[in-house]
Amino acid sequence: MIRSELIQKISEENPHLFQRDVEKIVSTIFEEIVEAMARGDRVELRGFGAFSVKHRDSRTGRNPRTGESVEVEEKHVPFFKTGKLLRDRLNGG
């Protein structure tokens, strides 16, 4: 599902809301999640999962094409851990 499909589905299930309002709600939710993660905070949506940021130290990597050693800088990467309810639903529970 892509963002526009999510907005369309929410609009269909809530005919009392204007589509532009649903777009603003969805955008605000995503923006708040991104801003919280940018601050290094964890975002937990009960039953769905938790978004967090993991720190990866710098290291020496290898170019798979040439086999040459290359330095990989430290970085922060987004991480998502599924909630128990979501995991159970995906596994037929």
Order of alpha helices (4+ residues) and beta strands (2+ residues): alpha-alpha-beta-beta-beta-beta-beta-alpha
